[in-house]
Amino acid sequence: MGLPARRSRRGSSLTQEDLAYITGYSIRTISALEQGAEHRPTPELLESIATALQLSQDERSILWYLASGTPPEPDRAAEPDPALRRLVDALEPHPAYVTDGLWNVRSQNSAFARWICDFTAVPEGERTILHWFFLQEHSKHVMVEWEREATALMSLVRGRAMRERQGHELMAVVDDLRERSPDAERIWAGGTDLLVQGPSRPMLFREPGHTDPGRPDGEDRHVRLTITTLAPVRMGDHHRLLAFLLPETYTAPAAPSGPCPACPPG
């Protein structure tokens, strides 16, 4: 681990002095934490120790709970569990995607791109469900009950921003959207109630290729999908897999039915 050589014979375990040397913290700080005298260790201290000791994700969670009684801060840059990515592909023809704590779309299947949005074609800084809802007019063509769903989403955002220590990151996204989208400003300023949702609920979508809200026969192309959320059991992992389950009697289109008739060309 890059520790300096000593005259005395080194044992098989690290000492407080060793850990202080590796993390850059004082021996007094390390000793206080070990003895339970440091009741409010900073996230930086805990992360330095977890890195120095080469802890696994589960061991990192245990360290955080023992030291502060809280789950570890999520690693925003961490990749989703590979199993979630495999599930996304395996769920075809049901639309599915993986998101992180800031609603960044980290993985999607072709059904999701067909029914909702192909996020691989979206600028990297705006590949979030929030940006899609409030900056892409197509979201109103896809979702029959857009106003209801947008209000529910903003309610979840408000609750998460209040609940998490890193809620300021989420609020930065919200502030940007409020400046760029009159709808985002209106819904946020309306003071949406906090929303508690179960693991599954229905959502009404327009079928791909039939997303023009002005069509007189539009209701014939409305499909009620059941949105289901799966989360890893590992503490501190804020990635989620969301699947939109098609009705059992529904036959999904084999290929896209052309561009959205309500969206401008290009």
N, C-alpha and C positions, 0 to 999 in steps of 0.2 A: 504493500500500500504506500510505498515511498517514505516510510518512517526512517529517521536517521538511526545509525548504529549506536549502540550503547556499550559501555564497559561491562555492566552487569548482564548476567544471562537473562535473556528475554523469555517469558513464559509463553504459553499458547494462546492467551487471551489479551485483549487490548486493555490498557489502563486508562484512567481518566486523563492522564497526561497525554497518552497517545491520541485519544479522541479529541482533546483540545487542540493538539497540533494539526490533526487532519482537517477539522472543521474551521479552525481559525478563531474559535471562541476560547475564553479563559477557562482555566481549570476550575475556578470558583463557580462559573456558570454551569459547567458540566456536572460538578459535584452537587450543586443545588438541585439540578434537575433529577439526578439519580436518587437523591435523598428525599425528594418530594417537596423540597422547600421552594422550588420555582413553580408557582401555581399558575402562572400565565405565560408559558413559553411562547415565543413568537413563531409564526409559521416558518420563517427563515431558519430559525434554530432547529426546528424539528426536521425540516427538509435537509439541512446540512448533515444532521445525524443519520437520517435515513440513507442519504447518498454515501456517507462515509462507511456505514455498516453494510452497504450493498443489499438493503432490504428489498424483499419482494413487495408486490402491491398489497398483499394481505398482511404482511409484517408491518408495512408502513401504516396501514389502518389501525393495527393494534397499538403501535407507538403513539399515534395521535389520540386514540381513546384513553390510553393510560395516562398520557401527559396532560391532556386538556379536556377530555370528556366529549370531544366533538369529532366528526369525520374529517379526514384530510381534505385539503383544498383540491378540487379537481384539476387535473392537468389538461388545460385547454388544447394543448398541442398534441396530446396523446392520440394514437390511432385507436379506432374502435376495436373491440374484441373481434378477432377474425371469424369467430362463430356467427356473429351478427351479420357480417358481410355475406357469409355463405347462406344464411337463412333468407336474406333479402333476395338472392338469386333463386333459391329453392321455392319461394312463394309465388313465382309466376304461375298463372296469369293474374294473380292478385297484386295490385300496386303496393310497393313497400319501399321504405327508405330508412336510413340511420341518421339520427341527429345528435348533436351534443347539447350542452347546457345553454348555449346561446342560439339554439335552433339552426345552426349551420348544418346543411345537408352534406353528410360525409360519405354516403353511399346510396345508390338507388338501383332499382331494376328497370327493365325496359317497359314494363307495364305502368310504372309510376311516371316515366317520361311520356308515355302515350296518353294517360288519363289526366295528368296534372301539369308537370313541367319537366323538361330535360335540363337539369341544373348543370350538366357539363357544358352547356352552351351559354351559361350565365357568367358574367364577369366574376372572378374569384372572390372579390370583396363583398359580393351581394348574393352569395349562394345560401341564403337563409330563408326559412319559411316566412319570417317577418317581412323581408324585402319583397318576396313574391306576393304576399297578401296586399301590401300597401303601395307598391311601386309598379306592379304589372297589372294592367287592365284585364289581362286574360284570366286572372284569378276570379273575377266577377262573372266571366263567361262559363268557367268550369263549375263553380259552386252555385247551386240554385239558391241557397240561403246564405249568401255571402255576408250580409250585415250581421246576422246572428253569429256566424262562425268567427268573423273578424272581432266582434265584441268579446266573444269567449276567449279568443287567443290573447287579446290585450289584457283580459282579466288574469289569465295565467302568467303573463309577463309581469304584471304588477305584483302578484303574489310572490313570484320567484325573486324579483328584485328586492323585495322587503325581507325575504327569508335568508338569502345567501350573503355571505361576507363579501363576495365579489359581485354584488348586485350592481355596482357602479359600472361594470363593463356592459351589462345589459341595458342600463339606463343611457349609456352613451349611444347605443344603437337606437333606442327609443327616441332620444332627442333628435338624432339625425333624421329619422323617419317623420317626426312631427314637423320638421322644417320643410321636408320635401313632399309630404302627402297631406292634403287637407283632410282626408278621411282619417288618417292616423291621429292628427291633431284633434279632430272632432270627437273621436271615440275615446281617446285618452282624457281629454278635458271633461268628458261626460261623467267621469268618476265611476267606471265600471265596478260592480261588486266583485269581491273575491270569489273565485269559482273553484269548487271541488268536484272533480270528475272521477268516475270509476274507470276501470281498465278498458271498458268497451262502450261504444255508443254509436248510433247511426248518424250518417252524414249523407246529404243528397247531392249527387253529382249529375252533370250532363254527360252523355256518352261522347267519347272522342269523335270528332267530325260533325257533331250536332250541338255545338256549344254557342249557338246564336240565341240569346235570350229573347229575341224578337220574333222567332219563328212561331207561327200559330199552333203547330203540332209539337211544340217543344216538350210538353209533358210526357209524350210517348217515348221520349228518349231520356227521361230522368231515371237514374238508377240509385237505389239506396244501398250504399256500402257501409259496412260495419268497421269502424276504426278500432283497432286493438293495439295496445302498447305493451311491449316487452322490455324489461330492463335487466341488466346484468346484476347478479347478486353481490358482486364485489363492491365493497364500500368505496365511495369516492369517485366511482366511474359514473359520469353523468350522461353517457351515451344511451340512447333509446332506439329501439326498432319499432316503427309504426307501420302496421299493415292495414290496408283497406280491403276487407274481405268482400268479394262479390257474392251476390245472392246465389244460393245453391242451384237454382233453376236457370241462372243466367249463363249465356254463352258469350264469352268475351270475343271481341273482334280480333281476327288473326293478325291484322296489320293496321297501321294508322289509316284513318279515312280521309286524309288530306288536311290542309291547314285549317285553323279555326276560321269559320266564315265571318265572325264578328270582329276579328283582328285586322288591322291594316296590313296590306302586303309588305313583306320584308320584315 
